[in-house]
Amino acid sequence: MAKIVVVEDEAELAAAIAARLRSDGHLVEIAADGPAAVRTVAAAQPDAVVLDLMLPGFDGLEVCRQIQRDRPVPVIMLTARGSETDLVVGLEVGADDYLSKPFSMRELTARIRAVLRRAERSARETATMLRTGEVEVDISRRRAWRGGQLVGLTATEFDLLAYLLAAPGVVRTRAELLAEVWGYRDGAGPRTVDSHVRAVRGKCGPGVIRTVHGVGYAGADGQGR
């Protein structure tokens, strides 16, 4: 059982999502606009957030920025837009994944299970400090530093960085990263991986993750190579 906040201004859709999640045993709270979403997440401290992109008050991108600033929490963004730019921006401001409307409830619940499994797995990991160049990652505390300064990584950004740095130099395909970091097994969503890699590089430096063209990505070694 997890606590999930559903942020959706279409009342019927919000009720349908909440009903399905409650039938899976989760505790669910609903918010219908941007300001209410930020207040609800701050009060509820949920395990995950289902967040519509288009909202009254202010949009889902601003909601995501604000809630991730206070406390990293897995976010699955819902969007009716077809623009790749909107999706990439959503991922870069802290969303862990996205679904385009219309979507199936089965797919949504599968994505939620994946982010919850990942969070649970991370919580069980023993204390380990990973280092590359000027970047340090504390697995047990889920914190990363660059040049001694704390880096504000989202939950998925942290998991991606930690997974790659745990085996420096080992090349991981996008499909492997989706399976091991996101928990997906269907090979879909390589754009999600690329967007998160770009975000991690922006925060931790371009050399922390190495691109292996035509294959995937690898974490830099202890010297940042």
Buried (B, 14 or more C-beta within 10 A) or exposed (E): EBBBBBBBBBEEBBEBBBEBBEEBEBBBBBBBBBBBBBEBBEEBEBBBBBBBBBBEBBBBBBBBEBBBEEEBBBBBBBBEEEEEEBBBBBBBBBBBBBBEEEBEBEEBBBBBBBBBEBBEEBEEEEEEEBBBBBBBBBBEEBBBBBEEEEBEBBBBBBBBBBBBBBEBEEBBBBBBBBBBBBBBEEEEBBBBBBBBBBBBBEBBBEBBBBBEEEEBBBBBBEEBE
